[in-house]
Amino acid sequence: MLKRNFYLILFLIFFPSVPMNAQIEFSYEPGGYIWFKNSEIQLRYDSDMYCKVFYRKEGEI
């Protein structure tokens, strides 16, 4: 429960202005990466909570 709340807080920090109809995907691998993805940006967190940002420009990341 605590982890889920933490991820929700991260989501609200990094995607505060996403329109409500936007599709946002959340995925994780136990002991691995945590992903937040939408049509323009992807955030990947590793097990040490380092964040890598991927931005889609002209259809490519």
Buried (B, 14 or more C-beta within 10 A) or exposed (E): EEEEEEBEEBBEEEBEEBEEEEEEEEEEEEEEEBBBBBEEBBBBBEEEEEEEEEEEEEEEE
